[in-house]
Amino acid sequence: MSSINTETYKKQIAILLEDQFEDAMFQVPNTALRKAGAAVTILGSRMNEEYKGRHGTVSVRPDSTPTEVRAEDFDAIIIPVGHIRTNPNVVHIVKLALMQRKLVAAIGYGPQVLIEAEQLQGKHATGIRSIRRDILNAGGIYENKAVVIDEHLITARQSGDLPLFTAMILNSLGLKIKGTVLPETLDLTYDCWKLGEAWGGSSKQELIQALNTAIMGERYTQEAFMQYSNRVSDPELRQFLQGVSSTKHYHVERLEARLFDAFKERVTWQAVGSEAYAALQGWLQSSNPMSIMRRALGDIQTGVVDLHHLRSQLTDPQTVLLLEEVERDLANHEQRLAKLYRARSQGKVKPPTPTTLAAVS
């Protein structure tokens, strides 16, 4: 490419895609790269299929397949999906790109393609938490960071890391977007949600709604666990339930602070919470400790799953980091309560009975 006029040459980018991709993991880098003037080619396994995102917000037809193109045709290859690793032509082009020291960037399950290409030996990398062991087994050095850069390899964990992941791709390629200031380092204090929104990720309203959902869930169950603690006589169980209620109070304070500091919004819990509290009172007729533990365990489990679904769909690093911390606290409480329940059940274990409905699907 040395003979190309660098003043008119457009960076050539390949995005590897397969059906049922994570919408934002394709949309955000694709939009940003095009805004920066890059020529983006979507590579799919076959041409006669429209690929749709898992959440139904994005659909795209491939421009070509990895069979007829070459690694040297591109300046960078972006890998937002992992299940495309079953295509040997994908693995081949990624392997050649890395050998040619092209920029390769993978997010989420995308590093599975790097594993299949046997290109992670001795490399610092990250990816979605569930493939941490796979990266280590492939000889990679796993780092639980938003974005990890090892020479010409960029990896990231999840949708919440997309603004920083994409900014690092643009910086590595020397690309700029008019009117947009990109973070030059992995700065989590930067207002990354604005980049995410500008590039097709979570909107301000979606982030506000997610925080409101988390706040309402934690406020409701904060009250529920305090009520549970007032109805049990077992000192150890009462102390545990009070501790969960206190933790949830702390969660609410932090979530409300994020809502106001980032978006200048306040939750309207009083307006929407009265029906939930009325329903709670209906559940609290019994003081049987086993029934209360089953309800409490169900409430915690609902919160853990709701928070996981919430954060997996957002493209704001700071909000996602906070939701992860809340989820982790609840998961620890879930394990402790399950242990208490089993110890007191005398072998008569019954399933949890949550008083809360799933808020996110």
C-alpha positions in Angstrom: 0.0 0.0 0.0 3.0 2.3 -0.1 2.1 3.6 -3.5 -1.4 4.8 -2.4 -2.0 8.5 -2.0 -2.4 8.8 1.8 -4.4 12.0 1.4 -7.2 10.3 -0.3 -6.8 6.7 0.9 -9.5 5.4 3.2 -8.7 3.0 5.9 -10.0 -0.4 5.0 -11.8 -2.2 7.9 -13.4 -5.6 8.0 -16.0 -6.5 10.6 -16.6 -10.2 11.0 -20.2 -11.0 11.6 -22.7 -13.9 12.1 -26.4 -14.0 12.8 -27.6 -13.3 16.3 -24.8 -10.9 17.1 -25.0 -8.4 20.0 -26.5 -5.4 18.4 -24.4 -2.7 20.1 -21.1 -4.6 19.6 -21.6 -4.3 15.9 -23.4 -1.0 15.7 -21.0 1.2 17.8 -17.7 0.4 16.1 -19.4 0.3 12.7 -21.0 3.7 13.1 -17.8 5.3 14.6 -15.5 4.0 11.9 -17.8 5.2 9.1 -18.1 8.6 10.7 -14.3 8.7 10.8 -14.2 8.2 7.0 -13.1 4.5 7.0 -14.4 2.1 4.4 -16.1 -0.7 6.3 -16.7 -4.2 4.8 -19.0 -6.6 6.5 -17.7 -10.2 6.2 -20.3 -13.0 6.8 -20.3 -16.7 6.2 -22.7 -16.5 3.2 -24.1 -13.7 1.1 -27.8 -14.9 0.8 -28.7 -14.2 4.4 -29.6 -11.1 6.5 -28.0 -11.1 9.8 -30.0 -9.9 12.8 -29.0 -8.7 16.2 -30.1 -10.5 19.3 -32.2 -7.6 20.5 -33.8 -6.8 17.1 -32.5 -3.3 16.7 -30.0 -4.0 13.9 -30.0 -6.1 10.8 -27.4 -6.2 8.1 -26.4 -8.1 4.9 -22.7 -9.0 4.4 -20.7 -7.2 1.7 -18.5 -10.2 1.2 -17.3 -13.5 2.8 -13.9 -14.3 4.3 -13.3 -16.8 1.6 -12.5 -14.5 -1.3 -10.8 -11.6 0.5 -7.3 -11.5 1.9 -5.9 -10.2 5.2 -3.7 -7.7 3.2 -6.9 -6.1 1.8 -7.5 -4.5 5.2 -5.9 -2.2 7.8 -7.9 -3.7 10.6 -10.3 -6.5 11.5 -13.0 -6.1 14.1 -14.5 -9.2 15.8 -17.7 -8.5 17.7 -18.9 -12.2 17.8 -17.4 -15.5 18.9 -19.6 -18.1 17.2 -18.2 -17.2 13.8 -15.1 -19.1 14.9 -16.6 -22.3 13.4 -15.8 -20.9 10.0 -12.3 -22.0 9.0 -12.0 -19.1 6.6 -12.6 -16.6 9.4 -9.9 -18.2 11.5 -7.5 -18.2 8.6 -7.9 -14.5 7.8 -7.6 -13.5 11.4 -4.5 -15.6 11.8 -2.9 -14.0 8.8 -3.9 -10.5 9.9 -2.1 -11.0 13.2 0.9 -12.5 11.6 1.1 -9.4 9.3 0.7 -7.2 12.3 -2.6 -5.7 11.2 -4.8 -4.2 13.9 -7.2 -6.9 15.2 -9.8 -5.9 17.8 -12.2 -8.3 19.5 -14.9 -7.8 22.1 -17.2 -10.0 24.2 -16.9 -13.5 22.8 -14.8 -12.3 19.9 -11.5 -13.4 21.5 -12.8 -17.0 20.9 -11.8 -16.5 17.3 -8.3 -15.5 18.5 -8.2 -18.7 20.6 -9.2 -20.8 17.6 -6.5 -19.1 15.5 -3.9 -20.0 18.2 -2.8 -16.4 18.5 -3.1 -15.6 22.2 0.0 -17.3 23.5 1.8 -14.8 25.7 -0.6 -12.0 24.8 -2.4 -9.8 27.3 -6.1 -9.9 26.5 -9.6 -9.7 28.0 -13.0 -10.8 27.0 -16.4 -11.6 28.5 -16.0 -13.1 31.9 -17.2 -16.6 30.9 -14.3 -17.1 28.6 -11.6 -16.1 31.0 -10.5 -19.7 31.5 -10.5 -20.3 27.8 -8.1 -17.3 27.3 -5.8 -18.6 30.1 -5.9 -22.2 28.6 -4.9 -20.7 25.2 -1.8 -19.2 26.8 -3.1 -15.7 27.1 -2.6 -13.4 30.0 -6.2 -12.5 31.1 -6.8 -9.0 32.5 -10.1 -8.0 33.9 -10.0 -4.5 32.4 -12.4 -2.6 30.1 -9.9 -2.6 27.3 -6.5 -4.4 27.0 -4.0 -3.3 24.3 -1.1 -5.6 23.4 0.8 -4.1 20.5 -1.6 -4.4 17.5 -4.2 -6.5 19.4 -7.1 -4.7 21.2 -9.6 -6.7 23.3 -12.6 -5.7 25.5 -15.1 -7.4 27.7 -18.6 -6.3 27.2 -21.0 -3.7 25.7 -20.2 -1.3 28.5 -16.7 -1.1 27.3 -17.7 -0.2 23.7 -17.0 3.5 23.8 -13.4 3.1 25.1 -12.9 0.0 22.9 -13.9 1.9 19.8 -12.0 5.1 20.7 -8.8 3.0 21.1 -9.4 1.5 17.6 -9.8 4.9 16.1 -6.7 6.2 17.9 -4.6 3.2 16.8 -5.7 3.8 13.1 -5.1 7.5 13.4 -8.7 8.3 12.6 -10.7 11.3 13.9 -14.3 12.3 13.9 -15.0 16.0 13.3 -16.3 17.7 16.4 -15.6 14.7 18.6 -12.9 14.6 21.3 -11.7 11.1 21.9 -10.1 9.9 25.1 -6.5 9.2 24.4 -6.2 6.8 27.3 -8.5 4.3 29.1 -10.0 7.1 31.2 -13.1 5.9 33.0 -13.8 9.4 34.2 -14.5 10.5 30.7 -18.2 11.0 29.7 -18.1 7.8 27.6 -21.9 7.5 27.5 -22.0 10.4 25.1 -19.7 8.6 22.7 -21.8 5.5 23.0 -25.0 7.4 22.3 -23.5 9.2 19.3 -22.3 5.9 17.8 -25.7 4.1 18.1 -25.3 2.6 21.6 -27.4 3.3 24.7 -29.3 6.6 24.6 -29.4 9.0 27.5 -33.0 8.0 28.1 -32.2 4.3 28.1 -29.4 4.8 30.7 -31.8 6.9 32.9 -34.4 4.2 32.6 -31.9 1.5 33.5 -30.8 3.3 36.6 -34.4 4.0 37.6 -35.2 0.3 37.2 -32.2 -0.7 39.4 -33.1 1.9 42.0 -36.7 0.8 42.2 -35.7 -2.8 42.6 -33.2 -2.1 45.3 -35.6 0.3 47.2 -38.4 -2.2 47.1 -36.3 -5.1 48.4 -34.6 -2.9 50.9 -37.9 -2.4 52.5 -38.8 -6.1 52.0 -35.7 -7.3 53.8 -36.3 -5.0 56.7 -39.8 -6.3 57.0 -38.5 -9.9 56.8 -36.0 -9.2 59.6 -38.8 -7.9 61.9 -40.7 -11.2 61.5 -38.0 -13.7 62.4 -36.8 -14.6 65.8 -33.6 -16.4 64.8 -30.8 -13.9 65.7 -28.4 -15.0 63.0 -31.1 -14.9 60.3 -32.4 -11.5 61.5 -28.8 -10.0 61.5 -28.3 -11.3 57.9 -31.6 -9.9 56.6 -30.8 -6.5 58.3 -27.4 -6.6 56.7 -28.9 -7.1 53.2 -31.3 -4.2 53.8 -28.4 -2.0 54.7 -26.4 -3.0 51.7 -29.4 -2.2 49.5 -29.7 1.2 51.1 -26.1 1.9 50.1 -26.8 0.7 46.6 -29.7 3.1 46.3 -27.6 6.0 47.4 -24.9 5.2 44.8 -27.3 4.6 42.0 -29.2 7.8 42.8 -25.9 9.7 42.8 -25.0 8.3 39.4 -28.4 9.3 38.1 -28.1 12.9 39.3 -24.3 13.4 38.7 -24.3 12.1 35.1 -27.8 13.0 33.9 -29.2 15.6 36.4 -32.2 13.3 37.0 -34.0 12.1 40.2 -36.0 9.0 40.5 -39.7 9.3 41.0 -40.0 6.2 43.3 -42.8 7.6 45.4 -45.0 7.9 42.3 -44.5 4.3 41.1 -43.7 2.5 44.3 -47.0 2.5 46.1 -48.5 -0.5 44.3 -45.3 -2.5 44.9 -45.3 -1.7 48.6 -49.0 -2.7 48.8 -48.2 -6.0 47.2 -45.3 -6.5 49.7 -47.7 -6.1 52.6 -49.8 -8.8 51.2 -46.8 -11.2 51.1 -45.9 -10.5 54.7 -48.7 -12.2 56.5 -46.5 -15.2 57.5 -43.7 -15.1 60.0 -42.6 -18.7 59.3 -38.7 -18.4 58.9 -38.5 -21.0 56.1 -41.2 -19.2 54.1 -39.4 -15.9 54.6 -36.0 -17.3 53.6 -37.6 -18.7 50.4 -39.1 -15.3 49.6 -35.9 -13.5 50.4 -33.8 -15.9 48.3 -36.2 -15.5 45.4 -36.0 -11.7 45.7 -32.2 -11.7 45.6 -32.1 -14.1 42.7 -34.5 -11.9 40.7 -32.2 -8.9 41.4 -29.1 -10.6 40.3 -30.6 -11.7 37.0 -32.2 -8.3 36.4 -29.0 -6.5 37.0 -27.1 -8.8 34.7 -29.6 -8.2 31.9 -29.6 -4.5 32.5 -25.8 -4.0 32.3 -25.3 -6.4 29.4 -27.3 -4.0 27.2 -25.8 -0.7 28.1 -22.8 1.1 26.6 -21.8 3.4 29.4 -18.7 2.1 31.3 -19.4 4.0 34.5 -23.1 2.9 34.8 -22.2 -0.7 33.9 -19.4 -0.7 36.5 -21.8 0.4 39.2 -24.4 -2.2 38.2 -21.7 -4.9 38.3 -20.8 -4.0 41.8 -24.4 -4.2 42.9 -24.9 -7.5 41.1 -21.7 -8.9 42.8 -22.9 -7.8 46.3 -26.3 -9.5 45.7 -24.7 -12.7 44.4 -22.6 -12.9 47.6 -25.7 -12.5 49.7 -27.5 -15.2 47.6 -24.8 -17.7 48.4 -24.8 -16.8 52.1 -28.6 -17.0 52.3 -28.7 -20.3 50.4 -26.3 -21.8 53.0 -28.5 -20.6 55.9 -31.6 -22.0 54.2 -30.0 -25.4 53.6 -28.7 -25.6 57.2 -32.2 -25.0 58.5 -34.3 -27.0 56.0 -33.4 -30.4 57.5 -33.3 -31.9 54.1 -36.7 -30.5 53.0 -35.5 -27.9 50.5 -38.1 -26.2 48.5 -37.7 -23.7 45.6 -37.5 -19.9 46.2 -40.7 -17.9 46.1 -39.9 -14.3 45.1 -42.2 -11.5 45.8 -40.8 -9.5 42.9 -41.4 -10.0 39.2 -38.5 -9.9 36.7 -38.1 -6.3 35.6 -35.8 -7.0 32.6 -35.9 -9.8 30.1 
